Amino acid sequence: MKKITVNTSAKLSTVSKNLFGHFSEHLGRCIYEGIYVGENSSIPNTKGIRNDVSAALKELEVPVLRWPGGCFADEYHWMDGIGPKETRKKMVNTHWGGVTEDNSFGTHEFFELCEQIGCEPYIAGNLGSGTVQEMSQWVEYMTFGGVSPMADLRRKNGQDKPWKLKYFGIGNENWGCGGNMRPQYYADLYRQYQTYCRNYDGNELYKVACGPNADDYNWTEELLKIVKPWHTKAISLHYYTVPSGDWNHKGDAVDFTDEDYYNTINKALYIDEIITRHLDIMSVYDPKHEIGLIVDEWGNWFDVEKGTNPGFLYQQNTMRDAITAALNLDIFIKHSDRIVMANIAQAVNVLQSVILTEGDKMVKTPTYHIFDMYRRHKEGERVFTSADSDSKEGIPSLSHSATIKDGALSMILTNPLLKEEQEVELDLCGFEFSSVEGEIVSAEDIHAHNTFEQKENVTLKKFSDYSADKGKLKVKLPPCSVIALTVK
């Protein structure tokens, strides 16, 4: 039996709700068909935004949503996406499938989406192919309430009052699709562009610089030699879990072997080392920790579903994805003293999405139910835990996270092992309790997934396989399961 000691009086850091953020890009069927269908669609919608998707994201309490990319952000010219839809310019989405982008979903539609969901907007500006003036005017258009050409244009387009915008990324993946830049060159451009992103009418921008790709530690070091805390509030990090390690043959999302499964778990856990090493570098150049880290693209990346457009990145979502989502979120919580936001890629129909759609049908994926479970950790205080450590199949045999909020202790336990049930004893030091409630995400088959015909193959269910005695809890974890306990 494994033992975990929990000391609820030793509070370590606040778990920002923004660690459970999401990402939406003009890629495949994420925006069009997935989120936005237009006001004339037969699919029920409000101002063109699907009612079912909007309601599901609102139910999930999505705290922050990133848009318009991704690689698309650095070829997006915001003025093409405002004004009457019939006069908006069309463009070719060169990054994702070469399809025509009609710009019917733009700035106004994005803020409408955020309002419907009840989340904060996080916008990525175009540094790669845009100008300083273009970025500066976009900020003015969105946030200035006085009299100016951009504010007047916004009013002409139907939005009298300025929007509140906090999070603004200046470029995306500028080491790659955002311009193939060297860190020194990007850092100088960043300093220039951010200068003209003004704070209007009390709206203070939380500026985000493009940080490293995965374990490119040189990018972080060279960037922070030039970009200082008075230039930026945070830097971004992108890391995708590719089980095969081969970007040309990433592996199937549903048809995978036990070996593939454990490779995926190993690759997902690698993000812990990546985060730790980047934070160590950041501490050298920012010893007061004034610059935060945002993991604004993360998740599993498999081969696309057979018969779908390779540029649309549409993949199914199984219990394997549920397990890796829990492992990633536990790692973010572990580093919640330094990580200020994380955004899974992506919200709908792309990569490790929480929602899939097909015509008027919608289904919540196993990953959706993990995010639903982890809502209990939002804005909680991470508390000290000490756990027995062992490993099987080359991975830690148990992952966990613990927070306390409003007098309630929330524990989430993940058993990533394919075949072994595990029994865990939780010693809640000095924490008196009278009630325990449990939930579980699990399935007998690791390949289990939800379809439009069978929507609840994997879902959030009640869990009661635990016992309490003298301040201790004993819990039985089925193979490949994620269990949440709320102790009061």
Kinemage of the C-alpha trace (Angstrom):
@kinemage 1
@onewidth
@group {chain A} dominant
@subgroup {mainchain}
@vectorlist {calphas} color= white
{ca met a 1} P 0.000 0.000 0.000
{ca lys a 2} L 1.328 3.420 -0.972
{ca lys a 3} L 1.176 6.262 1.530
{ca ile a 4} L 0.654 9.975 0.993
{ca thr a 5} L 1.008 12.406 3.887
{ca val a 6} L -0.932 15.656 3.515
{ca asn a 7} L -0.207 18.728 5.649
{ca thr a 8} L -3.000 21.212 5.013
{ca ser a 9} L -1.426 23.851 7.249
{ca ala a 10} L 1.624 24.080 4.948
{ca lys a 11} L 0.310 26.139 2.030
{ca leu a 12} L 2.807 26.427 -0.833
{ca ser a 13} L 1.229 28.447 -3.659
{ca thr a 14} L -2.076 29.558 -5.107
{ca val a 15} L -3.222 27.494 -8.080
{ca ser a 16} L -4.332 30.076 -10.630
{ca lys a 17} L -7.548 29.244 -12.427
{ca asn a 18} L -5.679 30.150 -15.615
{ca leu a 19} L -3.678 26.904 -15.419
{ca phe a 20} L -6.839 25.320 -16.842
{ca gly a 21} L -7.059 27.570 -19.898
{ca his a 22} L -7.816 26.715 -23.524
{ca phe a 23} L -6.706 27.618 -27.026
{ca ser a 24} L -8.663 28.211 -30.233
{ca glu a 25} L -7.015 28.715 -33.617
{ca his a 26} L -8.204 29.220 -37.177
{ca leu a 27} L -7.180 25.648 -37.893
{ca gly a 28} L -9.302 22.926 -39.427
{ca arg a 29} L -12.758 22.850 -37.864
{ca cys a 30} L -11.923 24.533 -34.571
{ca ile a 31} L -13.432 27.954 -35.301
{ca tyr a 32} L -15.617 27.262 -38.327
{ca glu a 33} L -18.083 24.397 -37.762
{ca gly a 34} L -16.690 23.814 -34.272
{ca ile a 35} L -17.369 27.155 -32.584
{ca tyr a 36} L -18.812 29.443 -35.253
{ca val a 37} L -21.480 28.464 -37.778
{ca gly a 38} L -22.917 31.877 -38.672
{ca glu a 39} L -26.255 33.367 -37.814
{ca asn a 40} L -28.019 31.762 -40.787
{ca ser a 41} L -27.059 28.208 -39.822
{ca ser a 42} L -29.705 25.616 -39.001
{ca ile a 43} L -27.535 24.651 -36.034
{ca pro a 44} L -28.859 26.536 -32.966
{ca asn a 45} L -26.622 29.532 -32.377
{ca thr a 46} L -26.417 32.933 -30.750
{ca lys a 47} L -24.828 35.555 -32.978
{ca gly a 48} L -23.337 32.760 -35.048
{ca ile a 49} L -21.741 30.902 -32.114
{ca arg a 50} L -22.959 27.351 -31.524
{ca asn a 51} L -25.176 27.167 -28.455
{ca asp a 52} L -24.128 23.620 -27.547
{ca val a 53} L -20.384 24.338 -27.689
{ca ser a 54} L -20.738 27.667 -25.892
{ca ala a 55} L -22.772 26.022 -23.120
{ca ala a 56} L -20.294 23.149 -22.737
{ca leu a 57} L -17.335 25.514 -22.430
{ca lys a 58} L -19.249 27.695 -19.975
{ca glu a 59} L -20.090 24.613 -17.914
{ca leu a 60} L -16.382 23.797 -17.834
{ca glu a 61} L -15.736 27.265 -16.393
{ca val a 62} L -13.066 27.985 -18.999
{ca pro a 63} L -11.042 30.800 -17.397
{ca val a 64} L -9.139 32.099 -20.419
{ca leu a 65} L -9.198 31.422 -24.179
{ca arg a 66} L -6.299 32.100 -26.552
{ca trp a 67} L -6.930 33.244 -30.167
{ca pro a 68} L -6.402 33.506 -33.217
{ca gly a 69} L -3.347 31.226 -33.135
{ca gly a 70} L -0.970 29.502 -33.195
{ca cys a 71} L 0.845 29.785 -36.468
{ca phe a 72} L -2.207 31.512 -37.933
{ca ala a 73} L -1.656 34.505 -35.626
{ca asp a 74} L 1.458 35.636 -37.485
{ca glu a 75} L -0.317 35.749 -40.821
{ca tyr a 76} L -3.542 37.257 -39.432
{ca his a 77} L -4.316 40.868 -40.271
{ca trp a 78} L -7.012 41.974 -37.885
{ca met a 79} L -8.542 44.669 -40.092
{ca asp a 80} L -9.590 41.939 -42.544
{ca gly a 81} L -11.883 40.551 -39.815
{ca ile a 82} L -13.958 43.613 -38.905
{ca gly a 83} L -16.883 45.431 -40.514
{ca pro a 84} L -19.729 43.964 -42.607
{ca lys a 85} L -19.057 40.314 -43.331
{ca glu a 86} L -19.792 40.673 -47.032
{ca thr a 87} L -16.956 43.186 -47.405
{ca arg a 88} L -14.319 41.333 -45.374
{ca lys a 89} L -11.263 40.208 -47.290
{ca lys a 90} L -10.703 36.554 -47.998
{ca met a 91} L -7.256 35.005 -47.542
{ca val a 92} L -5.511 31.659 -47.866
{ca asn a 93} L -4.719 29.876 -44.616
{ca thr a 94} L -1.242 28.839 -45.728
{ca his a 95} L -0.392 27.032 -42.502
{ca trp a 96} L -3.437 24.811 -42.185
{ca gly a 97} L -4.683 23.036 -45.277
{ca gly a 98} L -4.470 25.923 -47.752
{ca val a 99} L -8.180 26.589 -47.321
{ca thr a 100} L -9.861 29.944 -47.869
{ca glu a 101} L -10.372 31.990 -44.722
{ca asp a 102} L -13.315 34.354 -45.173
{ca asn a 103} L -12.664 36.280 -41.925
{ca ser a 104} L -16.281 36.024 -40.842
{ca phe a 105} L -14.998 35.266 -37.344
{ca gly a 106} L -12.904 38.225 -36.183
{ca thr a 107} L -12.296 40.495 -33.218
{ca his a 108} L -15.958 41.269 -32.461
{ca glu a 109} L -16.973 37.620 -32.759
{ca phe a 110} L -14.133 36.507 -30.477
{ca phe a 111} L -15.095 38.928 -27.721
{ca glu a 112} L -18.713 37.793 -28.114
{ca leu a 113} L -17.566 34.185 -27.659
{ca cys a 114} L -15.618 35.093 -24.515
{ca glu a 115} L -18.643 36.924 -23.138
{ca gln a 116} L -20.918 33.944 -23.787
{ca ile a 117} L -18.465 31.545 -22.112
{ca gly a 118} L -17.604 33.949 -19.305
{ca cys a 119} L -13.830 33.782 -19.852
{ca glu a 120} L -10.929 36.200 -20.273
{ca pro a 121} L -9.637 36.784 -23.810
{ca tyr a 122} L -5.979 36.101 -24.593
{ca ile a 123} L -4.999 37.484 -27.988
{ca ala a 124} L -1.858 36.715 -29.962
{ca gly a 125} L -0.699 39.633 -32.095
{ca asn a 126} L 0.987 39.403 -35.492
{ca leu a 127} L 4.695 40.132 -35.167
{ca gly a 128} L 5.837 37.705 -37.878
{ca ser a 129} L 4.232 39.353 -40.917
{ca gly a 130} L 2.572 42.419 -39.377
{ca thr a 131} L 3.794 45.890 -38.659
{ca val a 132} L 4.283 47.805 -35.431
{ca gln a 133} L 1.532 50.185 -36.533
{ca glu a 134} L -0.895 47.329 -37.208
{ca met a 135} L -0.391 45.827 -33.761
{ca ser a 136} L -0.561 49.212 -32.052
{ca gln a 137} L -3.801 50.086 -33.813
{ca trp a 138} L -5.372 46.747 -32.877
{ca val a 139} L -4.737 47.436 -29.199
{ca glu a 140} L -6.188 50.927 -29.651
{ca tyr a 141} L -9.219 49.548 -31.515
{ca met a 142} L -9.978 47.090 -28.733
{ca thr a 143} L -9.239 49.099 -25.592
{ca phe a 144} L -9.383 52.877 -26.175
{ca gly a 145} L -12.550 54.629 -25.057
{ca gly a 146} L -11.785 58.156 -26.231
{ca val a 147} L -11.905 59.800 -29.634
{ca ser a 148} L -9.440 58.383 -32.139
{ca pro a 149} L -9.528 56.849 -35.624
{ca met a 150} L -9.448 53.286 -34.262
{ca ala a 151} L -11.974 53.897 -31.475
{ca asp a 152} L -14.311 55.580 -33.945
{ca leu a 153} L -13.911 52.637 -36.331
{ca arg a 154} L -14.842 50.231 -33.535
{ca arg a 155} L -17.960 52.271 -32.799
{ca lys a 156} L -18.848 52.319 -36.475
{ca asn a 157} L -18.664 48.516 -36.393
{ca gly a 158} L -21.151 48.292 -33.539
{ca gln a 159} L -19.073 48.255 -30.352
{ca asp a 160} L -19.446 51.538 -28.497
{ca lys a 161} L -17.510 50.781 -25.317
{ca pro a 162} L -13.965 49.414 -25.434
{ca trp a 163} L -13.403 45.834 -24.364
{ca lys a 164} L -11.289 44.857 -21.413
{ca leu a 165} L -8.228 42.977 -22.592
{ca lys a 166} L -5.535 41.783 -20.228
{ca tyr a 167} L -3.507 39.058 -21.943
{ca phe a 168} L -1.742 39.994 -25.165
{ca gly a 169} L 0.935 37.850 -26.825
{ca ile a 170} L 3.407 39.645 -29.070
{ca gly a 171} L 4.109 37.035 -31.719
{ca asn a 172} L 3.802 33.248 -31.681
{ca glu a 173} L 6.452 30.573 -32.276
{ca asn a 174} L 8.732 33.166 -33.819
{ca trp a 175} L 11.503 30.571 -33.662
{ca gly a 176} L 9.506 28.619 -36.281
{ca cys a 177} L 6.290 29.356 -38.168
{ca gly a 178} L 6.256 32.921 -36.831
{ca gly a 179} L 9.322 33.966 -38.822
{ca asn a 180} L 12.158 31.454 -38.210
{ca met a 181} L 13.934 34.087 -36.134
{ca arg a 182} L 16.983 33.872 -33.935
{ca pro a 183} L 16.241 34.674 -30.266
{ca gln a 184} L 18.328 37.846 -30.326
{ca tyr a 185} L 16.485 39.194 -33.385
{ca tyr a 186} L 13.074 38.336 -31.962
{ca ala a 187} L 13.979 39.879 -28.602
{ca asp a 188} L 14.846 43.190 -30.243
{ca leu a 189} L 11.633 43.138 -32.284
{ca tyr a 190} L 9.649 42.267 -29.186
{ca arg a 191} L 11.063 45.256 -27.317
{ca gln a 192} L 10.117 47.490 -30.246
{ca tyr a 193} L 6.590 46.143 -30.771
{ca gln a 194} L 5.643 46.069 -27.091
{ca thr a 195} L 6.581 49.742 -26.765
{ca tyr a 196} L 3.603 50.701 -28.931
{ca cys a 197} L 1.093 48.384 -27.249
{ca arg a 198} L -0.326 51.067 -24.975
{ca asn a 199} L -2.401 50.925 -21.826
{ca tyr a 200} L -5.601 52.912 -22.460
{ca asp a 201} L -8.295 54.012 -20.015
{ca gly a 202} L -7.007 51.924 -17.126
{ca asn a 203} L -6.724 48.780 -19.255
{ca glu a 204} L -3.306 47.331 -18.389
{ca leu a 205} L -1.913 44.808 -20.844
{ca tyr a 206} L -0.227 41.681 -19.528
{ca lys a 207} L 2.328 41.359 -22.308
{ca val a 208} L 3.603 37.900 -23.226
{ca ala a 209} L 6.825 37.299 -25.132
{ca cys a 210} L 7.362 34.263 -27.343
{ca gly a 211} L 9.376 31.827 -25.285
{ca pro a 212} L 10.990 28.506 -26.192
{ca asn a 213} L 9.977 25.467 -28.148
{ca ala a 214} L 10.113 22.500 -25.779
{ca asp a 215} L 13.690 22.014 -24.527
{ca asp a 216} L 15.332 24.851 -26.455
{ca tyr a 217} L 17.056 26.287 -23.394
{ca asn a 218} L 19.268 28.549 -25.490
{ca trp a 219} L 16.199 30.506 -26.672
{ca thr a 220} L 15.164 31.237 -23.083
{ca glu a 221} L 18.649 32.340 -22.089
{ca glu a 222} L 19.248 34.584 -25.099
{ca leu a 223} L 15.741 36.070 -24.888
{ca leu a 224} L 16.102 37.026 -21.238
{ca lys a 225} L 19.463 38.648 -21.801
{ca ile a 226} L 17.552 41.268 -23.804
{ca val a 227} L 13.922 41.200 -22.629
{ca lys a 228} L 13.552 42.393 -19.033
{ca pro a 229} L 10.693 42.443 -16.506
{ca trp a 230} L 9.787 46.002 -17.476
{ca his a 231} L 9.228 44.777 -21.044
{ca thr a 232} L 7.161 41.658 -20.379
{ca lys a 233} L 4.997 40.010 -17.752
{ca ala a 234} L 5.577 36.451 -18.978
{ca ile a 235} L 7.160 34.246 -21.618
{ca ser a 236} L 5.441 31.351 -23.329
{ca leu a 237} L 6.442 27.694 -23.650
{ca his a 238} L 5.134 25.168 -26.177
{ca tyr a 239} L 5.412 21.415 -25.762
{ca tyr a 240} L 3.490 18.666 -27.533
{ca thr a 241} L 3.499 14.993 -26.579
{ca val a 242} L 4.365 12.913 -29.653
{ca pro a 243} L 4.625 9.274 -28.509
{ca ser a 244} L 6.721 8.002 -31.414
{ca gly a 245} L 9.103 10.953 -31.365
{ca asp a 246} L 8.716 11.036 -35.157
{ca trp a 247} L 6.745 14.034 -36.416
{ca asn a 248} L 6.065 12.297 -39.737
{ca his a 249} L 4.568 9.209 -38.086
{ca lys a 250} L 3.250 10.286 -34.710
{ca gly a 251} L 1.032 7.268 -34.040
{ca asp a 252} L -2.700 6.556 -34.099
{ca ala a 253} L -4.994 8.259 -31.603
{ca val a 254} L -7.113 5.140 -30.969
{ca asp a 255} L -5.230 2.097 -32.312
{ca phe a 256} L -2.117 1.850 -30.124
{ca thr a 257} L -0.174 -0.828 -28.264
{ca asp a 258} L 0.744 -1.013 -24.582
{ca glu a 259} L 4.240 0.085 -25.572
{ca asp a 260} L 2.782 3.089 -27.415
{ca tyr a 261} L 0.789 3.936 -24.291
{ca tyr a 262} L 3.802 3.964 -21.991
{ca asn a 263} L 5.848 5.905 -24.548
{ca thr a 264} L 3.093 8.535 -24.496
{ca ile a 265} L 3.145 8.711 -20.709
{ca asn a 266} L 6.937 9.059 -20.703
{ca lys a 267} L 6.868 11.842 -23.287
{ca ala a 268} L 4.078 13.654 -21.411
{ca leu a 269} L 6.027 13.543 -18.131
{ca tyr a 270} L 9.097 15.037 -19.826
{ca ile a 271} L 7.417 18.444 -19.596
{ca asp a 272} L 8.266 18.479 -15.880
{ca glu a 273} L 12.002 18.469 -16.616
{ca ile a 274} L 11.517 21.040 -19.387
{ca ile a 275} L 9.643 23.410 -17.087
{ca thr a 276} L 12.153 22.973 -14.271
{ca arg a 277} L 15.151 23.747 -16.463
{ca his a 278} L 13.536 26.783 -18.091
{ca leu a 279} L 12.555 28.135 -14.670
{ca asp a 280} L 16.137 27.686 -13.481
{ca ile a 281} L 17.358 29.796 -16.410
{ca met a 282} L 14.667 32.376 -15.789
{ca ser a 283} L 15.788 32.646 -12.162
{ca val a 284} L 19.284 33.612 -13.274
{ca tyr a 285} L 18.088 36.566 -15.366
{ca asp a 286} L 15.028 37.369 -13.255
{ca pro a 287} L 15.982 36.499 -9.657
{ca lys a 288} L 12.912 38.257 -8.232
{ca his a 289} L 10.643 36.067 -10.399
{ca glu a 290} L 8.831 39.028 -11.887
{ca ile a 291} L 8.386 37.209 -15.216
{ca gly a 292} L 5.913 34.343 -15.249
{ca leu a 293} L 5.827 31.243 -17.433
{ca ile a 294} L 2.810 30.467 -19.630
{ca val a 295} L 2.479 27.024 -21.222
{ca asp a 296} L 0.081 28.277 -23.852
{ca glu a 297} L 0.244 25.234 -26.139
{ca trp a 298} L 0.392 21.702 -24.766
{ca gly a 299} L -1.229 18.329 -25.354
{ca asn a 300} L -1.047 15.071 -27.302
{ca trp a 301} L -0.371 15.205 -31.028
{ca phe a 302} L -1.185 12.069 -33.018
{ca asp a 303} L -1.709 11.327 -36.708
{ca val a 304} L -4.977 12.706 -38.081
{ca glu a 305} L -8.018 10.465 -38.317
{ca lys a 306} L -8.056 8.472 -41.541
{ca gly a 307} L -9.942 10.199 -44.347
{ca thr a 308} L -9.639 13.696 -42.876
{ca asn a 309} L -7.662 16.656 -44.216
{ca pro a 310} L -4.043 16.275 -42.967
{ca gly a 311} L -3.898 20.034 -42.395
{ca phe a 312} L -6.917 19.988 -40.070
{ca leu a 313} L -5.246 17.994 -37.249
{ca tyr a 314} L -8.463 16.208 -36.270
{ca gln a 315} L -7.898 13.324 -33.856
{ca gln a 316} L -9.971 11.194 -31.507
{ca asn a 317} L -9.546 11.306 -27.760
{ca thr a 318} L -9.298 8.218 -25.513
{ca met a 319} L -8.658 7.296 -21.883
{ca arg a 320} L -4.962 7.652 -22.744
{ca asp a 321} L -5.606 11.358 -23.334
{ca ala a 322} L -7.487 11.598 -20.036
{ca ile a 323} L -4.497 10.146 -18.166
{ca thr a 324} L -1.950 12.455 -19.829
{ca ala a 325} L -4.198 15.480 -19.239
{ca ala a 326} L -4.259 14.685 -15.518
{ca leu a 327} L -0.479 14.159 -15.431
{ca asn a 328} L 0.132 17.496 -17.162
{ca leu a 329} L -2.238 19.390 -14.880
{ca asp a 330} L -0.563 17.881 -11.812
{ca ile a 331} L 2.795 19.115 -13.114
{ca phe a 332} L 1.434 22.620 -13.710
{ca ile a 333} L -0.009 22.640 -10.184
{ca lys a 334} L 3.356 21.498 -8.811
{ca his a 335} L 4.932 24.575 -10.446
{ca ser a 336} L 2.045 26.933 -9.688
{ca asp a 337} L 4.352 29.349 -7.887
{ca arg a 338} L 5.879 30.220 -11.286
{ca ile a 339} L 3.445 29.053 -13.990
{ca val a 340} L 0.712 31.666 -14.380
{ca met a 341} L -1.295 30.124 -17.227
{ca ala a 342} L -1.565 27.029 -19.408
{ca asn a 343} L -3.683 26.482 -22.536
{ca ile a 344} L -4.409 23.021 -23.905
{ca ala a 345} L -4.412 22.670 -27.687
{ca gln a 346} L -7.168 22.924 -28.721
{ca ala a 347} L -10.728 23.585 -27.600
{ca val a 348} L -12.721 21.985 -30.441
{ca asn a 349} L -11.973 19.461 -33.220
{ca val a 350} L -8.177 19.955 -33.216
{ca leu a 351} L -5.488 17.873 -31.472
{ca gln a 352} L -6.336 17.038 -27.827
{ca ser a 353} L -9.657 18.835 -27.861
{ca val a 354} L -12.254 18.802 -25.125
{ca ile a 355} L -15.130 18.884 -27.633
{ca leu a 356} L -15.748 17.231 -31.001
{ca thr a 357} L -18.478 18.234 -33.449
{ca glu a 358} L -19.924 16.812 -36.637
{ca gly a 359} L -22.705 18.830 -38.241
{ca asp a 360} L -25.228 19.504 -35.514
{ca lys a 361} L -23.792 16.794 -33.244
{ca met a 362} L -21.453 17.445 -30.332
{ca val a 363} L -19.619 15.176 -27.891
{ca lys a 364} L -17.476 15.812 -24.828
{ca thr a 365} L -14.169 13.945 -24.882
{ca pro a 366} L -12.455 12.136 -21.963
{ca thr a 367} L -10.151 15.170 -21.688
{ca tyr a 368} L -13.229 17.364 -21.134
{ca his a 369} L -14.158 15.301 -18.097
{ca ile a 370} L -10.664 15.633 -16.652
{ca phe a 371} L -10.915 19.416 -16.896
{ca asp a 372} L -14.343 19.189 -15.290
{ca met a 373} L -12.813 17.210 -12.417
{ca tyr a 374} L -9.898 19.627 -11.935
{ca arg a 375} L -12.195 22.632 -11.547
{ca arg a 376} L -12.030 21.980 -7.780
{ca his a 377} L -8.370 23.054 -7.744
{ca lys a 378} L -8.972 26.524 -9.223
{ca glu a 379} L -7.697 29.277 -6.916
{ca gly a 380} L -7.058 26.718 -4.194
{ca glu a 381} L -3.898 26.695 -2.087
{ca arg a 382} L -1.506 23.908 -2.983
{ca val a 383} L -0.562 22.126 0.225
{ca phe a 384} L 2.481 20.108 1.203
{ca thr a 385} L 2.361 16.401 0.411
{ca ser a 386} L 4.873 13.614 0.830
{ca ala a 387} L 4.329 10.395 -1.097
{ca asp a 388} L 5.953 6.996 -1.448
{ca ser a 389} L 7.749 6.926 -4.779
{ca asp a 390} L 8.208 3.937 -6.997
{ca ser a 391} L 7.971 3.289 -10.710
{ca lys a 392} L 6.757 0.636 -13.106
{ca glu a 393} L 7.194 0.404 -16.852
{ca gly a 394} L 9.651 3.291 -16.530
{ca ile a 395} L 7.108 5.781 -15.170
{ca pro a 396} L 6.055 6.879 -11.679
{ca ser a 397} L 3.239 4.595 -10.590
{ca leu a 398} L 1.182 7.391 -9.058
{ca ser a 399} L 0.518 11.103 -9.643
{ca his a 400} L -1.361 13.387 -7.301
{ca ser a 401} L -2.289 16.987 -6.490
{ca ala a 402} L -3.802 18.511 -3.364
{ca thr a 403} L -5.339 21.914 -2.650
{ca ile a 404} L -7.420 23.465 0.081
{ca lys a 405} L -10.116 26.074 -0.500
{ca asp a 406} L -12.968 27.305 1.688
{ca gly a 407} L -12.049 24.738 4.330
{ca ala a 408} L -12.338 21.776 1.947
{ca leu a 409} L -9.430 19.565 0.902
{ca ser a 410} L -9.360 18.425 -2.728
{ca met a 411} L -7.172 15.471 -3.697
{ca ile a 412} L -6.793 14.075 -7.197
{ca leu a 413} L -5.017 10.736 -7.649
{ca thr a 414} L -3.992 9.269 -11.006
{ca asn a 415} L -3.058 5.629 -11.542
{ca pro a 416} L -1.376 5.543 -14.982
{ca leu a 417} L -0.645 1.802 -14.895
{ca leu a 418} L -2.434 -0.290 -17.495
{ca lys a 419} L -3.121 -3.432 -15.467
{ca glu a 420} L -2.326 -2.850 -11.797
{ca glu a 421} L -4.885 -1.724 -9.235
{ca gln a 422} L -3.301 0.392 -6.513
{ca glu a 423} L -4.255 0.991 -2.892
{ca val a 424} L -3.298 4.311 -1.342
{ca glu a 425} L -3.457 5.473 2.270
{ca leu a 426} L -3.868 9.221 2.766
{ca asp a 427} L -2.727 10.553 6.131
{ca leu a 428} L -4.434 13.924 6.573
{ca cys a 429} L -2.287 15.392 9.325
{ca gly a 430} L -4.308 17.538 11.697
{ca phe a 431} L -7.219 17.837 9.266
{ca glu a 432} L -10.490 16.871 10.889
{ca phe a 433} L -13.225 15.829 8.496
{ca ser a 434} L -16.711 14.401 8.569
{ca ser a 435} L -17.535 13.836 4.915
{ca val a 436} L -15.873 12.538 1.747
{ca glu a 437} L -17.179 12.684 -1.817
{ca gly a 438} L -15.512 10.995 -4.745
{ca glu a 439} L -15.542 11.100 -8.563
{ca ile a 440} L -13.729 8.986 -11.130
{ca val a 441} L -12.826 9.041 -14.814
{ca ser a 442} L -11.990 5.515 -15.908
{ca ala a 443} L -12.749 2.757 -18.415
{ca glu a 444} L -11.915 -0.934 -18.629
{ca asp a 445} L -10.310 -0.393 -22.026
{ca ile a 446} L -7.596 2.259 -22.377
{ca his a 447} L -8.733 2.738 -25.992
{ca ala a 448} L -12.242 3.735 -24.861
{ca his a 449} L -13.496 6.991 -26.355
{ca asn a 450} L -16.744 8.854 -26.884
{ca thr a 451} L -18.459 8.937 -30.259
{ca phe a 452} L -21.433 10.854 -31.598
{ca glu a 453} L -23.484 7.655 -31.201
{ca gln a 454} L -22.049 6.620 -27.810
{ca lys a 455} L -21.352 9.799 -25.903
{ca glu a 456} L -20.732 8.393 -22.437
{ca asn a 457} L -18.245 5.574 -22.883
{ca val a 458} L -15.893 7.718 -20.792
{ca thr a 459} L -17.398 10.232 -18.425
{ca leu a 460} L -17.262 11.561 -14.868
{ca lys a 461} L -18.910 9.176 -12.397
{ca lys a 462} L -19.414 8.887 -8.658
{ca phe a 463} L -16.686 7.012 -6.790
{ca ser a 464} L -17.004 5.334 -3.388
{ca asp a 465} L -14.228 2.722 -3.152
{ca tyr a 466} L -12.602 4.308 -0.119
{ca ser a 467} L -12.774 4.026 3.654
{ca ala a 468} L -12.054 6.527 6.439
{ca asp a 469} L -10.636 5.852 9.886
{ca lys a 470} L -8.816 8.039 12.449
{ca gly a 471} L -7.849 10.852 10.110
{ca lys a 472} L -6.790 8.518 7.330
{ca leu a 473} L -8.348 7.556 4.022
{ca lys a 474} L -7.749 4.325 2.171
{ca val a 475} L -8.505 4.454 -1.543
{ca lys a 476} L -8.481 1.773 -4.233
{ca leu a 477} L -7.466 3.051 -7.665
{ca pro a 478} L -8.442 0.907 -10.651
{ca pro a 479} L -5.906 0.642 -13.497
{ca cys a 480} L -5.780 3.732 -15.723
{ca ser a 481} L -7.998 5.901 -13.590
{ca val a 482} L -8.212 9.448 -12.281
{ca ile a 483} L -9.982 9.874 -8.933
{ca ala a 484} L -10.958 13.067 -7.128
{ca leu a 485} L -11.839 13.270 -3.432
{ca thr a 486} L -13.386 16.263 -1.720
{ca val a 487} L -12.853 16.051 2.034
{ca lys a 488} L -14.685 18.330 4.455
